[in-house]
């Protein structure tokens, strides 16, 4: 049995070696380097740079355990001139706060659009150019987050403490970069499904209003495909529906603070 296993393992390794050899040695670092493992994996080793480690763990939050009827709306990818003002208008009209996970280069370009409108809202880091951070090494991930951190601080006068990885993808380098920069990571428990309700805006409203539970973090976008408008044009109705259910609204950090008292 052992000989058969050895032969099979040797054959597989030989085949892999032939495949890599045929592709060329210059491709090997890209396919199998520690920062780019093969087969679509992300960068796995989280603590291979102990000098970057600040905490023994990084908090990853996708909802908050609380019995209080409080919910947090979050908006990714902005700001942008087409839809971000629409979202801010709806929030202002309802007098509720939200959390915006901004893309650094978008904030740099459209700083004047939001500079004096973000006082009631929380701003989080959503990377500089919206790459899949799970495929980047620590240096590249840190650069993406650092550039955005500096831009948010300069534009808003407040340093962000939360980050959300693009696509919600997490890799070891993302965790280590978040740790070294003092960030907590925020994902979500509910989201807008605009594609599903593209021809049924009222259905999208009902889906959010009916699904929300205490402590939910809701994902929406203020930049993106045209179908996003299915949700954005009806934010007021969602907010009204949730208020009728007795819900209050908070930033992610405010919501998280409630969870510490459970």
C-alpha positions in Angstrom: 0.0 0.0 0.0 2.8 2.4 1.0 4.6 1.7 -2.4 1.4 2.5 -4.3 1.0 5.7 -2.4 4.6 6.7 -3.0 4.3 6.0 -6.7 1.1 8.0 -7.0 2.5 10.9 -5.1 5.6 10.9 -7.2 3.6 10.8 -10.4 1.5 13.8 -9.3 4.6 15.8 -8.3 6.2 15.0 -11.6 3.2 16.1 -13.5 3.0 19.3 -11.6 6.7 19.9 -12.3 6.2 19.3 -16.0 3.3 21.7 -16.0 5.2 24.5 -14.3 8.3 23.8 -16.4 6.2 24.1 -19.6 4.8 27.4 -18.4 8.2 28.8 -17.7 10.1 29.5 -14.6 9.3 33.2 -14.8 5.7 32.4 -14.0 6.5 30.4 -10.9 6.8 33.4 -8.5 3.5 34.8 -9.6 1.7 31.4 -9.3 3.2 30.1 -6.1 4.9 32.9 -4.3 3.8 33.3 -0.7 1.8 36.4 -1.6 0.1 34.7 -4.5 -0.7 31.1 -3.8 -2.1 29.1 -6.7 -5.7 27.9 -7.3 -7.2 31.3 -6.4 -6.3 31.3 -2.7 -5.6 34.5 -0.8 -2.5 35.4 1.2 -2.8 33.0 4.1 0.0 33.5 6.7 -1.3 36.3 8.9 1.6 36.6 11.3 4.7 36.1 9.2 5.7 39.8 10.0 5.7 39.9 13.8 7.0 43.4 13.7 3.6 44.5 12.3 1.6 42.8 15.0 0.0 45.0 17.6 -2.9 42.9 18.9 -3.4 39.2 19.4 -6.6 39.4 17.5 -8.5 41.6 15.1 -12.2 42.2 15.6 -14.3 41.3 12.5 -17.9 42.4 13.0 -20.8 41.6 10.7 -23.6 42.3 13.2 -23.9 43.3 16.8 -25.5 41.1 19.4 -28.1 43.3 21.1 -31.8 43.3 22.1 -32.2 47.0 21.4 -34.0 47.8 18.1 -31.1 49.5 16.5 -29.7 49.1 12.9 -26.8 50.5 11.0 -26.9 51.5 7.3 -23.6 51.4 5.5 -22.7 52.6 2.0 -19.7 51.4 0.0 -17.5 52.6 -2.9 -18.3 56.3 -2.9 -18.3 59.1 -2.9 -19.5 59.8 -6.4 -21.3 62.8 -7.9 -24.4 60.9 -9.2 -25.7 59.1 -6.1 -23.9 60.1 -3.0 -25.8 63.4 -2.7 -29.0 61.5 -3.1 -28.1 59.2 -0.2 -27.1 62.1 2.0 -30.3 63.9 1.2 -32.3 60.9 2.2 -30.4 60.5 5.5 -30.7 64.3 6.2 -34.4 64.2 5.6 -34.8 61.3 8.0 -32.3 62.8 10.4 -30.4 59.6 10.8 -26.7 58.7 10.7 -25.0 56.1 8.6 -21.5 54.8 7.9 -19.8 55.4 4.6 -16.9 53.1 3.6 -15.1 55.3 1.1 -12.7 54.4 -1.7 -9.7 56.7 -1.3 -9.3 57.8 -4.9 -13.0 58.6 -5.1 -12.8 60.7 -1.9 -9.7 62.5 -3.3 -11.6 63.4 -6.5 -14.9 64.3 -5.0 -13.8 65.8 -1.6 -15.7 69.0 -2.2 -18.9 67.1 -2.8 -19.0 65.7 0.8 -16.6 67.8 2.8 -19.3 69.7 4.7 -21.9 67.0 4.7 -20.4 64.2 6.7 -20.5 65.6 10.2 -23.3 63.3 11.4 -21.9 60.2 9.7 -19.1 57.8 10.3 -16.4 57.3 7.6 -14.6 54.0 7.1 -11.7 52.8 4.9 -12.6 50.8 1.8 -9.1 50.9 0.2 -7.6 53.3 -2.2 -8.5 51.7 -5.6 -10.9 48.8 -4.6 -8.7 45.8 -5.4 -9.3 42.3 -3.9 -7.0 42.8 -0.8 -7.1 39.0 -0.2 -4.7 38.6 -3.2 -2.2 41.3 -2.1 0.8 41.0 0.1 1.2 43.1 3.3 3.1 46.0 1.6 0.4 46.5 -1.1 -2.5 46.1 1.3 -0.9 48.6 3.8 -0.4 51.0 0.9 -4.1 50.8 -0.1 -5.3 51.4 3.4 -2.7 54.0 4.4 -3.4 56.3 1.4 -7.1 56.2 2.1 -6.6 56.7 5.8 -4.6 59.8 5.1 -7.2 61.1 2.7 -10.1 60.6 5.0 -8.3 62.3 7.9 -7.4 65.3 5.7 -10.8 65.7 4.2 -13.0 65.0 7.3 -10.7 66.0 10.1 -11.3 62.6 11.7 -9.1 59.5 11.5 -11.1 56.3 10.6 -11.1 53.4 12.9 -13.0 50.9 10.8 -12.3 49.3 7.4 -14.2 47.1 5.1 -12.3 45.0 2.5 -13.6 45.2 -1.0 -16.0 42.3 -1.9 -15.9 41.3 1.8 -12.8 39.2 1.0 -10.4 38.6 3.9 -6.8 37.3 3.7 -4.0 37.2 6.2 -2.4 40.3 4.9 -5.7 42.2 5.3 -5.9 41.1 8.9 -2.3 42.0 9.6 -2.6 45.4 7.9 -5.8 46.1 9.9 -4.0 45.1 13.1 -0.9 47.2 12.4 -3.2 50.3 11.7 -5.5 49.7 14.6 -8.6 49.0 12.5 -11.6 46.9 13.3 -13.0 45.1 10.2 -16.7 45.5 9.4 -18.7 43.2 7.1 -22.5 43.0 7.0 -25.5 40.8 7.9 -28.0 42.1 5.4 -27.6 43.8 2.0 -29.6 45.3 -0.9 -30.3 42.8 -3.6 -30.9 45.2 -6.5 -30.5 42.7 -9.2 -33.2 40.5 -7.8 -35.6 43.4 -7.4 -34.7 45.4 -10.5 -38.3 45.5 -11.7 -39.8 45.5 -8.2 -38.5 48.4 -6.1 -41.3 47.9 -3.5 -40.1 44.3 -3.1 -36.6 45.5 -2.3 -38.1 47.8 0.4 -40.2 45.0 1.9 -37.2 42.7 1.9 -35.1 45.1 4.0 -37.9 46.2 6.3 -39.0 42.6 7.0 -35.5 41.1 7.3 -33.9 43.5 9.7 -33.3 42.4 13.3 -31.7 44.2 16.2 -28.0 44.7 15.6 -28.1 44.3 11.8 -25.5 46.0 9.6 -27.0 46.7 6.1 -24.8 46.9 3.0 -25.7 49.3 0.2 -23.6 51.2 -2.4 -23.6 54.9 -3.4 -21.5 54.2 -6.5 -21.9 51.4 -9.1 -24.2 49.9 -11.6 -27.5 51.6 -12.5 -29.5 48.9 -10.8 -28.3 50.3 -7.4 -30.9 53.0 -7.9 -33.6 50.4 -7.1 -32.5 50.7 -3.5 -31.2 54.3 -3.4 -34.3 55.9 -4.7 -36.3 54.1 -2.0 -34.1 54.6 1.1 -36.7 56.9 2.6 -39.3 54.2 2.4 -37.0 51.7 4.0 -36.2 54.1 6.8 -39.9 54.9 7.4 -40.8 51.2 7.4 -38.1 50.4 10.0 -39.1 53.4 12.1 -42.7 52.0 12.1 -41.3 48.7 13.4 -39.7 50.7 16.3 -36.1 50.7 15.0 -33.5 53.5 15.6 -30.5 54.1 13.5 -26.8 54.3 14.4 -23.3 54.4 12.9 -21.5 51.1 13.1 -19.4 52.3 16.0 -22.5 53.5 17.9 -24.1 50.1 17.2 -21.0 48.3 18.4 -21.0 50.2 21.7 -24.5 48.9 22.4 -23.2 45.3 22.0 -20.7 45.8 24.7 -23.5 46.3 27.2 -25.4 43.1 26.4 
